[in-house]
Amino acid sequence: MDLDEAFGLVGEFGPSQKRLTAFLVLLQVFVAFQSMLIVLVGAMPEYHLDQEVISTSTEALAKHVRFASNFTSIATEWYLIRHEAYKVSLASSLYFAGLLIGNIMFGPLSDKLGRKPVYLTGLFFDVIFGYVSAFAPNYEVFAMSRFFVGITNGGMALVSFVLTQEYVGKSFWALTGSLTNLTFAVGIAIYALLGFYIREWRLLAFISNSPGLFFFLLSFMLPESPRWLYSQGRTMEAESVLQHIALGNGKERLAVKLKQCKATVNNDISAPGVLNLVKHPVLRWRTVILMYIWYVCSFVYYGLTLNAGELGGNLYLNVALSGLVEVPAFPLCMFFIEKPWSGRRKSTVAFLMFAGLACIFTACLPENAEGVFFNPSILALYGKLTVSAAFNIVYIYTSELYPTVVRNAGLGVCSMTCRFGGILAPFVPSLKTIGPSVPFVVFGISGLSAGFLTLLLPETLNKPIAETIEDLQMPAYQMLTNKKVNQLEENS
């Protein structure tokens, strides 16, 4: 039997897989803590200078500055104000630069070395560097630790997402993917709650990092991905993992006998995963399109957040809302992506276009518009909701479009371009010097163009998942190749 038939036999989402999925989904709370750490740890409170300080030294500032806040941060401890204020943003930028590198490194490594060892290594160093951040003696050590946390946290989160998908049958990929992203959003709100009660930044960083140690110790009990083992020709080990899952599902003495994965003997598969994304025409076009879609999702999401204006009021409430506003996107995704009349592709197209249209409508509104449904704040919130929904689907959709042997490499490359979108988004507001509506027009065109490009991708709902690159050439998988993509290949 093939792997999908084996999952049907042992159970696609039985009690054993539910426990594995719940563990990895809850890990996203820790991922959210690390991702949002700088928001509170680097918060800039109001301050007052007793007199005009001419000297730029930290010692001089320490004598004359008074912070009007009931919390501490790296800004208050190391006096990162005035000419030093940029260092808070720099620490945040270093974290995202680390995410970029982690996405590039960990995807191909886990495709080659296995999901579990790469995941464990990333989580171990993520925890170590997280504690370095909490006990950093100076800003330089803190900033560099954030860079390395970005590498390990981003890479580990990527591999754990793939593991979550590969433990269950394909029909439950949408559910596990949505639960993963939903838990991340809830994790942001939990972090805000922690920050509300823990106002000392070092203690907050320490406690936020500590769940990682708990997850690391328990992660040794996780099995290797049966899909990865099967794709590497390690059939007996894949059978052993499936039998273990079947036992946990209450199916004793179940004989799982997989047929040999025929393409594993091909030397071409041993080539680096990223190169395979370029060498094979079907994967090449899919990767180019997906890279742009991921970039736009990040670009529009962060851009809308910045252009909607800063929320006034309580800092901790604002952080919580930034996570909770994404929660309604996930039930919407679960409803639409499983319907035959919408599926993965049409749902992604619709959400991206709605996000783009929200931006275009915002650009068309008069400056002082105060309608209940058509004012800049409501439209920006609507745009953020829909682009969050698109982002959620794209994670699942991308996993299904790549064969197992290059799935992590594909996700890594796409996630890398996603980080570029996040880096560029803060610069777009400067286009307001040309015209107040220009930034929203840029975001709107980006969302609409990504929506149209998604039409070039094949639908994956209720279609077979390729284990190897050769599977893409088989008749059963040829239905996944969109005619428009074939035309692009013939013209290239």
C-alpha positions as a Python dict, from the first residue, in 0.01 Angstrom:
ca = {
    (1, 'M'): (0, 0, 0),
    (2, 'D'): (107, 360, -48),
    (3, 'L'): (135, 612, 235),
    (4, 'D'): (-211, 767, 197),
    (5, 'E'): (-369, 420, 207),
    (6, 'A'): (-164, 343, 519),
    (7, 'F'): (-294, 655, 692),
    (8, 'G'): (-645, 546, 603),
    (9, 'L'): (-575, 212, 771),
    (10, 'V'): (-409, 337, 1092),
    (11, 'G'): (-635, 643, 1121),
    (12, 'E'): (-590, 987, 968),
    (13, 'F'): (-655, 1180, 1287),
    (14, 'G'): (-694, 935, 1572),
    (15, 'P'): (-619, 986, 1943),
    (16, 'S'): (-244, 935, 1889),
    (17, 'Q'): (-226, 1202, 1618),
    (18, 'K'): (-445, 1437, 1821),
    (19, 'R'): (-195, 1422, 2107),
    (20, 'L'): (100, 1487, 1872),
    (21, 'T'): (-85, 1771, 1701),
    (22, 'A'): (-197, 1929, 2029),
    (23, 'F'): (163, 1932, 2153),
    (24, 'L'): (304, 2097, 1841),
    (25, 'V'): (12, 2339, 1813),
    (26, 'L'): (63, 2454, 2174),
    (27, 'L'): (429, 2512, 2087),
    (28, 'Q'): (305, 2809, 1882),
    (29, 'V'): (233, 2994, 2209),
    (30, 'F'): (607, 2986, 2281),
    (31, 'V'): (681, 3091, 1921),
    (32, 'A'): (444, 3387, 1965),
    (33, 'F'): (615, 3486, 2291),
    (34, 'Q'): (952, 3506, 2117),
    (35, 'S'): (813, 3683, 1811),
    (36, 'M'): (638, 3953, 2016),
    (37, 'L'): (900, 3987, 2290),
    (38, 'I'): (1045, 4317, 2170),
    (39, 'V'): (700, 4483, 2165),
    (40, 'L'): (690, 4498, 2546),
    (41, 'V'): (1055, 4443, 2634),
    (42, 'G'): (1148, 4728, 2403),
    (43, 'A'): (854, 4955, 2486),
    (44, 'M'): (943, 5323, 2498),
    (45, 'P'): (773, 5499, 2792),
    (46, 'E'): (725, 5872, 2823),
    (47, 'Y'): (1017, 6046, 2988),
    (48, 'H'): (1118, 6388, 3117),
    (49, 'L'): (1459, 6555, 3114),
    (50, 'D'): (1532, 6772, 3415),
    (51, 'Q'): (1738, 7002, 3193),
    (52, 'E'): (1868, 7018, 2839),
    (53, 'V'): (2143, 6759, 2818),
    (54, 'I'): (2415, 6853, 2576),
    (55, 'S'): (2629, 6545, 2637),
    (56, 'T'): (2529, 6230, 2450),
    (57, 'S'): (2676, 5992, 2707),
    (58, 'T'): (2456, 5740, 2887),
    (59, 'E'): (2588, 5859, 3221),
    (60, 'A'): (2472, 6214, 3154),
    (61, 'L'): (2128, 6100, 3049),
    (62, 'A'): (2096, 5875, 3356),
    (63, 'K'): (2142, 6177, 3584),
    (64, 'H'): (1873, 6391, 3425),
    (65, 'V'): (1608, 6160, 3274),
    (66, 'R'): (1294, 6048, 3455),
    (67, 'F'): (1074, 5779, 3302),
    (68, 'A'): (701, 5824, 3359),
    (69, 'S'): (608, 5455, 3354),
    (70, 'N'): (530, 5165, 3582),
    (71, 'F'): (729, 4914, 3376),
    (72, 'T'): (1091, 4861, 3277),
    (73, 'S'): (1231, 4785, 2935),
    (74, 'I'): (1565, 4782, 2756),
    (75, 'A'): (1496, 5149, 2680),
    (76, 'T'): (1473, 5237, 3050),
    (77, 'E'): (1767, 5020, 3159),
    (78, 'W'): (2013, 5128, 2891),
    (79, 'Y'): (1863, 5474, 2829),
    (80, 'L'): (1779, 5409, 2463),
    (81, 'I'): (1626, 5751, 2404),
    (82, 'R'): (1694, 6042, 2172),
    (83, 'H'): (1997, 5955, 1957),
    (84, 'E'): (1999, 5597, 2101),
    (85, 'A'): (1630, 5523, 2036),
    (86, 'Y'): (1703, 5357, 1701),
    (87, 'K'): (1862, 5064, 1886),
    (88, 'V'): (1523, 4928, 1989),
    (89, 'S'): (1418, 4906, 1625),
    (90, 'L'): (1758, 4765, 1536),
    (91, 'A'): (1711, 4477, 1781),
    (92, 'S'): (1375, 4405, 1620),
    (93, 'S'): (1528, 4419, 1271),
    (94, 'L'): (1802, 4178, 1376),
    (95, 'Y'): (1537, 3933, 1492),
    (96, 'F'): (1363, 3943, 1154),
    (97, 'A'): (1697, 3913, 976),
    (98, 'G'): (1753, 3600, 1183),
    (99, 'L'): (1413, 3466, 1078),
    (100, 'L'): (1518, 3513, 716),
    (101, 'I'): (1835, 3308, 764),
    (102, 'G'): (1655, 3044, 971),
    (103, 'N'): (1396, 2991, 700),
    (104, 'I'): (1669, 2945, 440),
    (105, 'M'): (1878, 2707, 652),
    (106, 'F'): (1630, 2486, 835),
    (107, 'G'): (1404, 2389, 544),
    (108, 'P'): (1667, 2212, 330),
    (109, 'L'): (1841, 2073, 642),
    (110, 'S'): (1524, 1902, 762),
    (111, 'D'): (1458, 1765, 413),
    (112, 'K'): (1804, 1610, 417),
    (113, 'L'): (1866, 1517, 783),
    (114, 'G'): (1511, 1458, 903),
    (115, 'R'): (1241, 1665, 1070),
    (116, 'K'): (1297, 1562, 1432),
    (117, 'P'): (1674, 1618, 1473),
    (118, 'V'): (1664, 1959, 1303),
    (119, 'Y'): (1355, 2059, 1504),
    (120, 'L'): (1517, 1955, 1833),
    (121, 'T'): (1841, 2135, 1753),
    (122, 'G'): (1657, 2455, 1665),
    (123, 'L'): (1442, 2444, 1978),
    (124, 'F'): (1744, 2378, 2202),
    (125, 'F'): (1938, 2680, 2078),
    (126, 'D'): (1620, 2890, 2071),
    (127, 'V'): (1583, 2834, 2447),
    (128, 'I'): (1954, 2895, 2514),
    (129, 'F'): (1965, 3227, 2328),
    (130, 'G'): (1630, 3324, 2481),
    (131, 'Y'): (1786, 3302, 2826),
    (132, 'V'): (2087, 3498, 2701),
    (133, 'S'): (1844, 3777, 2606),
    (134, 'A'): (1692, 3775, 2955),
    (135, 'F'): (2031, 3798, 3129),
    (136, 'A'): (2213, 4016, 2873),
    (137, 'P'): (2462, 4244, 3055),
    (138, 'N'): (2444, 4512, 2785),
    (139, 'Y'): (2259, 4611, 2472),
    (140, 'E'): (2510, 4456, 2232),
    (141, 'V'): (2469, 4109, 2384),
    (142, 'F'): (2090, 4149, 2386),
    (143, 'A'): (2079, 4253, 2021),
    (144, 'M'): (2298, 3964, 1904),
    (145, 'S'): (2100, 3715, 2111),
    (146, 'R'): (1782, 3836, 1939),
    (147, 'F'): (1946, 3773, 1603),
    (148, 'F'): (2025, 3413, 1696),
    (149, 'V'): (1681, 3366, 1851),
    (150, 'G'): (1539, 3475, 1514),
    (151, 'I'): (1744, 3211, 1330),
    (152, 'T'): (1652, 2926, 1562),
    (153, 'N'): (1293, 3029, 1637),
    (154, 'G'): (1204, 3085, 1273),
    (155, 'G'): (1365, 2762, 1158),
    (156, 'M'): (1223, 2553, 1441),
    (157, 'A'): (871, 2692, 1389),
    (158, 'L'): (890, 2608, 1019),
    (159, 'V'): (991, 2245, 1083),
    (160, 'S'): (734, 2200, 1361),
    (161, 'F'): (461, 2320, 1123),
    (162, 'V'): (563, 2060, 867),
    (163, 'L'): (572, 1789, 1136),
    (164, 'T'): (220, 1886, 1240),
    (165, 'Q'): (103, 1827, 884),
    (166, 'E'): (293, 1503, 824),
    (167, 'Y'): (170, 1319, 1134),
    (168, 'V'): (-189, 1320, 1005),
    (169, 'G'): (-375, 1223, 690),
    (170, 'K'): (-397, 1478, 413),
    (171, 'S'): (-767, 1545, 470),
    (172, 'F'): (-677, 1697, 811),
    (173, 'W'): (-394, 1924, 691),
    (174, 'A'): (-627, 2222, 670),
    (175, 'L'): (-744, 2166, 1029),
    (176, 'T'): (-395, 2129, 1177),
    (177, 'G'): (-261, 2423, 977),
    (178, 'S'): (-545, 2649, 1090),
    (179, 'L'): (-508, 2540, 1453),
    (180, 'T'): (-136, 2621, 1437),
    (181, 'N'): (-194, 2976, 1315),
    (182, 'L'): (-490, 3027, 1549),
    (183, 'T'): (-280, 2929, 1850),
    (184, 'F'): (-8, 3174, 1744),
    (185, 'A'): (-264, 3456, 1743),
    (186, 'V'): (-393, 3352, 2087),
    (187, 'G'): (-29, 3333, 2205),
    (188, 'I'): (10, 3704, 2130),
    (189, 'A'): (-284, 3781, 2359),
    (190, 'I'): (-142, 3555, 2633),
    (191, 'Y'): (192, 3735, 2606),
    (192, 'A'): (12, 4068, 2654),
    (193, 'L'): (-153, 3925, 2966),
    (194, 'L'): (186, 3816, 3100),
    (195, 'G'): (326, 4162, 3032),
    (196, 'F'): (36, 4323, 3216),
    (197, 'Y'): (123, 4136, 3536),
    (198, 'I'): (503, 4125, 3493),
    (199, 'R'): (633, 4478, 3448),
    (200, 'E'): (1007, 4402, 3490),
    (201, 'W'): (1146, 4325, 3148),
    (202, 'R'): (1411, 4070, 3249),
    (203, 'L'): (1160, 3863, 3446),
    (204, 'L'): (914, 3888, 3156),
    (205, 'A'): (1179, 3767, 2911),
    (206, 'F'): (1277, 3483, 3145),
    (207, 'I'): (922, 3360, 3203),
    (208, 'S'): (828, 3397, 2834),
    (209, 'N'): (1126, 3183, 2736),
    (210, 'S'): (1078, 2910, 3000),
    (211, 'P'): (796, 2721, 2823),
    (212, 'G'): (1051, 2642, 2552),
    (213, 'L'): (1248, 2429, 2801),
    (214, 'F'): (933, 2231, 2882),
    (215, 'F'): (859, 2172, 2514),
    (216, 'F'): (1220, 2073, 2443),
    (217, 'L'): (1226, 1801, 2711),
    (218, 'L'): (895, 1654, 2597),
    (219, 'S'): (990, 1672, 2227),
    (220, 'F'): (1221, 1372, 2260),
    (221, 'M'): (906, 1160, 2271),
    (222, 'L'): (799, 1272, 1925),
    (223, 'P'): (843, 1020, 1642),
    (224, 'E'): (1010, 1107, 1314),
    (225, 'S'): (778, 1207, 1029),
    (226, 'P'): (657, 889, 853),
    (227, 'R'): (620, 1084, 529),
    (228, 'W'): (983, 1196, 541),
    (229, 'L'): (1105, 843, 624),
    (230, 'Y'): (902, 701, 335),
    (231, 'S'): (1031, 963, 90),
    (232, 'Q'): (1389, 870, 186),
    (233, 'G'): (1336, 500, 118),
    (234, 'R'): (1341, 410, 490),
    (235, 'T'): (1023, 208, 450),
    (236, 'M'): (1066, -16, 753),
    (237, 'E'): (1111, 283, 984),
    (238, 'A'): (806, 450, 833),
    (239, 'E'): (607, 131, 893),
    (240, 'S'): (726, 124, 1254),
    (241, 'V'): (609, 483, 1314),
    (242, 'L'): (271, 410, 1154),
    (243, 'Q'): (229, 97, 1366),
    (244, 'H'): (308, 303, 1676),
    (245, 'I'): (43, 557, 1571),
    (246, 'A'): (-205, 274, 1504),
    (247, 'L'): (-141, 134, 1851),
    (248, 'G'): (-211, 475, 2003),
    (249, 'N'): (-532, 486, 1798),
    (250, 'G'): (-646, 159, 1957),
    (251, 'K'): (-569, -59, 1654),
    (252, 'E'): (-355, -343, 1789),
    (253, 'R'): (-179, -605, 1574),
    (254, 'L'): (-228, -396, 1263),
    (255, 'A'): (16, -496, 989),
    (256, 'V'): (131, -194, 788),
    (257, 'K'): (321, -291, 475),
    (258, 'L'): (428, -5, 253),
    (259, 'K'): (540, -48, -104),
    (260, 'Q'): (890, 81, -178),
    (261, 'C'): (908, 446, -273),
    (262, 'K'): (1048, 389, -621),
    (263, 'A'): (1203, 731, -674),
    (264, 'T'): (1434, 716, -374),
    (265, 'V'): (1702, 539, -573),
    (266, 'N'): (1721, 828, -813),
    (267, 'N'): (2037, 1028, -754),
    (268, 'D'): (1862, 1344, -854),
    (269, 'I'): (1663, 1340, -532),
    (270, 'S'): (1983, 1354, -331),
    (271, 'A'): (2056, 1699, -473),
    (272, 'P'): (1994, 1996, -246),
    (273, 'G'): (1623, 2066, -206),
    (274, 'V'): (1644, 2431, -308),
    (275, 'L'): (1809, 2338, -639),
    (276, 'N'): (1526, 2097, -715),
    (277, 'L'): (1283, 2386, -687),
    (278, 'V'): (1467, 2554, -975),
    (279, 'K'): (1553, 2253, -1190),
    (280, 'H'): (1204, 2108, -1232),
    (281, 'P'): (969, 2321, -1449),
    (282, 'V'): (650, 2250, -1252),
    (283, 'L'): (816, 2330, -920),
    (284, 'R'): (995, 2632, -1066),
    (285, 'W'): (676, 2809, -1170),
    (286, 'R'): (493, 2713, -855),
    (287, 'T'): (778, 2846, -643),
    (288, 'V'): (796, 3181, -826),
    (289, 'I'): (421, 3237, -789),
    (290, 'L'): (411, 3123, -426),
    (291, 'M'): (709, 3343, -336),
    (292, 'Y'): (522, 3648, -463),
    (293, 'I'): (201, 3549, -282),
    (294, 'W'): (385, 3502, 48),
    (295, 'Y'): (564, 3833, 0),
    (296, 'V'): (236, 4016, -62),
    (297, 'C'): (62, 3854, 236),
    (298, 'S'): (335, 3982, 468),
    (299, 'F'): (367, 4316, 287),
    (300, 'V'): (-5, 4397, 303),
    (301, 'Y'): (-52, 4262, 655),
    (302, 'Y'): (223, 4470, 814),
    (303, 'G'): (148, 4764, 587),
    (304, 'L'): (-216, 4777, 695),
    (305, 'T'): (-109, 4756, 1057),
    (306, 'L'): (120, 5056, 1016),
    (307, 'N'): (-118, 5266, 805),
    (308, 'A'): (-421, 5211, 1024),
    (309, 'G'): (-258, 5444, 1278),
    (310, 'E'): (-143, 5371, 1628),
    (311, 'L'): (-413, 5273, 1873),
    (312, 'G'): (-440, 5495, 2174),
    (313, 'G'): (-495, 5373, 2525),
    (314, 'N'): (-351, 5079, 2713),
    (315, 'L'): (-32, 4929, 2569),
    (316, 'Y'): (-115, 4575, 2680),
    (317, 'L'): (-470, 4589, 2546),
    (318, 'N'): (-336, 4703, 2209),
    (319, 'V'): (-95, 4410, 2193),
    (320, 'A'): (-374, 4167, 2281),
    (321, 'L'): (-604, 4312, 2015),
    (322, 'S'): (-331, 4281, 1753),
    (323, 'G'): (-348, 3905, 1805),
    (324, 'L'): (-720, 3861, 1869),
    (325, 'V'): (-820, 4051, 1554),
    (326, 'E'): (-682, 3757, 1356),
    (327, 'V'): (-888, 3492, 1537),
    (328, 'P'): (-1207, 3526, 1324),
    (329, 'A'): (-999, 3456, 1013),
    (330, 'F'): (-946, 3093, 1106),
    (331, 'P'): (-1305, 2964, 1121),
    (332, 'L'): (-1362, 3146, 793),
    (333, 'C'): (-1069, 2955, 642),
    (334, 'M'): (-1188, 2621, 776),
    (335, 'F'): (-1531, 2675, 625),
    (336, 'F'): (-1426, 2783, 277),
    (337, 'I'): (-1118, 2573, 202),
    (338, 'E'): (-1301, 2243, 253),
    (339, 'K'): (-1592, 2329, 23),
    (340, 'P'): (-1568, 2186, -333),
    (341, 'W'): (-1699, 2512, -480),
    (342, 'S'): (-1419, 2719, -320),
    (343, 'G'): (-1129, 2497, -217),
    (344, 'R'): (-777, 2623, -150),
    (345, 'R'): (-720, 2823, -467),
    (346, 'K'): (-1046, 3015, -494),
    (347, 'S'): (-1045, 3093, -121),
    (348, 'T'): (-692, 3236, -144),
    (349, 'V'): (-789, 3440, -450),
    (350, 'A'): (-1099, 3579, -279),
    (351, 'F'): (-928, 3677, 48),
    (352, 'L'): (-633, 3842, -128),
    (353, 'M'): (-863, 4038, -357),
    (354, 'F'): (-1086, 4146, -69),
    (355, 'A'): (-777, 4270, 116),
    (356, 'G'): (-666, 4458, -196),
    (357, 'L'): (-1010, 4609, -248),
    (358, 'A'): (-1023, 4719, 117),
    (359, 'C'): (-703, 4914, 57),
    (360, 'I'): (-829, 5064, -269),
    (361, 'F'): (-1157, 5172, -105),
    (362, 'T'): (-960, 5325, 183),
    (363, 'A'): (-759, 5529, -68),
    (364, 'C'): (-1083, 5653, -226),
    (365, 'L'): (-1241, 5771, 100),
    (366, 'P'): (-1238, 6141, 191),
    (367, 'E'): (-999, 6233, 469),
    (368, 'N'): (-1268, 6288, 736),
    (369, 'A'): (-1492, 5990, 650),
    (370, 'E'): (-1680, 5873, 961),
    (371, 'G'): (-1927, 5614, 829),
    (372, 'V'): (-2006, 5306, 1035),
    (373, 'F'): (-1886, 5062, 768),
    (374, 'F'): (-1681, 5282, 539),
    (375, 'N'): (-1422, 5463, 743),
    (376, 'P'): (-1044, 5406, 725),
    (377, 'S'): (-1020, 5222, 1057),
    (378, 'I'): (-1296, 4971, 977),
    (379, 'L'): (-1165, 4906, 626),
    (380, 'A'): (-809, 4863, 754),
    (381, 'L'): (-935, 4616, 1015),
    (382, 'Y'): (-1133, 4432, 747),
    (383, 'G'): (-827, 4424, 524),
    (384, 'K'): (-615, 4284, 807),
    (385, 'L'): (-874, 4015, 877),
    (386, 'T'): (-889, 3902, 514),
    (387, 'V'): (-514, 3908, 454),
    (388, 'S'): (-471, 3706, 776),
    (389, 'A'): (-716, 3453, 632),
    (390, 'A'): (-518, 3442, 308),
    (391, 'F'): (-194, 3396, 501),
    (392, 'N'): (-344, 3103, 690),
    (393, 'I'): (-458, 2929, 373),
    (394, 'V'): (-127, 2989, 196),
    (395, 'Y'): (58, 2791, 464),
    (396, 'I'): (-169, 2491, 405),
    (397, 'Y'): (-186, 2536, 28),
    (398, 'T'): (192, 2556, -7),
    (399, 'S'): (241, 2236, 195),
    (400, 'E'): (11, 2052, -44),
    (401, 'L'): (169, 2188, -362),
    (402, 'Y'): (520, 2057, -282),
    (403, 'P'): (629, 1691, -280),
    (404, 'T'): (744, 1559, 57),
    (405, 'V'): (1114, 1548, -41),
    (406, 'V'): (1123, 1926, -99),
    (407, 'R'): (831, 2044, 112),
    (408, 'N'): (1043, 2203, 382),
    (409, 'A'): (1275, 2360, 125),
    (410, 'G'): (975, 2509, -56),
    (411, 'L'): (822, 2641, 265),
    (412, 'G'): (1161, 2782, 366),
    (413, 'V'): (1207, 2973, 40),
    (414, 'C'): (852, 3109, 52),
    (415, 'S'): (885, 3207, 415),
    (416, 'M'): (1210, 3386, 328),
    (417, 'T'): (1032, 3611, 76),
    (418, 'C'): (762, 3666, 338),
    (419, 'R'): (1026, 3827, 562),
    (420, 'F'): (1122, 4068, 282),
    (421, 'G'): (759, 4183, 274),
    (422, 'G'): (772, 4255, 645),
    (423, 'I'): (1099, 4446, 608),
    (424, 'L'): (975, 4665, 321),
    (425, 'A'): (629, 4745, 458),
    (426, 'P'): (747, 5010, 710),
    (427, 'F'): (899, 5218, 429),
    (428, 'V'): (575, 5248, 230),
    (429, 'P'): (414, 5512, 457),
    (430, 'S'): (683, 5754, 341),
    (431, 'L'): (500, 5757, 5),
    (432, 'K'): (241, 5984, 169),
    (433, 'T'): (469, 6272, 64),
    (434, 'I'): (351, 6201, -293),
    (435, 'G'): (-14, 6172, -191),
    (436, 'P'): (-204, 6061, 121),
    (437, 'S'): (-367, 5767, -59),
    (438, 'V'): (-55, 5636, -234),
    (439, 'P'): (43, 5379, 35),
    (440, 'F'): (-304, 5223, 26),
    (441, 'V'): (-295, 5211, -353),
    (442, 'V'): (38, 5025, -336),
    (443, 'F'): (-102, 4772, -90),
    (444, 'G'): (-423, 4740, -287),
    (445, 'I'): (-251, 4671, -618),
    (446, 'S'): (-23, 4419, -446),
    (447, 'G'): (-317, 4229, -300),
    (448, 'L'): (-511, 4226, -626),
    (449, 'S'): (-210, 4115, -833),
    (450, 'A'): (-134, 3830, -592),
    (451, 'G'): (-497, 3723, -611),
    (452, 'F'): (-487, 3706, -990),
    (453, 'L'): (-156, 3515, -989),
    (454, 'T'): (-306, 3254, -753),
    (455, 'L'): (-537, 3155, -1039),
    (456, 'L'): (-230, 3007, -1214),
    (457, 'L'): (-186, 2749, -938),
    (458, 'P'): (-368, 2413, -933),
    (459, 'E'): (-636, 2317, -684),
    (460, 'T'): (-523, 2062, -423),
    (461, 'L'): (-851, 1986, -243),
    (462, 'N'): (-918, 1609, -255),
    (463, 'K'): (-616, 1558, -483),
    (464, 'P'): (-324, 1319, -415),
    (465, 'I'): (-11, 1451, -245),
    (466, 'A'): (320, 1388, -422),
    (467, 'E'): (586, 1217, -212),
    (468, 'T'): (868, 1256, -467),
    (469, 'I'): (938, 1489, -758),
    (470, 'E'): (882, 1200, -1002),
    (471, 'D'): (526, 1172, -872),
    (472, 'L'): (450, 1505, -1038),
    (473, 'Q'): (502, 1339, -1376),
    (474, 'M'): (259, 1053, -1306),
    (475, 'P'): (-94, 1069, -1453),
    (476, 'A'): (-252, 1081, -1108),
    (477, 'Y'): (-62, 1400, -1033),
    (478, 'Q'): (-77, 1558, -1376),
    (479, 'M'): (-426, 1681, -1292),
    (480, 'L'): (-254, 1915, -1048),
    (481, 'T'): (-73, 2096, -1328),
    (482, 'N'): (-267, 2399, -1437),
    (483, 'K'): (-292, 2464, -1810),
    (484, 'K'): (-175, 2821, -1770),
    (485, 'V'): (140, 2703, -1596),
    (486, 'N'): (206, 2464, -1886),
    (487, 'Q'): (170, 2752, -2130),
    (488, 'L'): (422, 2955, -1932),
    (489, 'E'): (665, 2662, -1939),
    (490, 'E'): (630, 2620, -2317),
    (491, 'N'): (697, 2990, -2374),
    (492, 'S'): (1002, 2995, -2142),
}
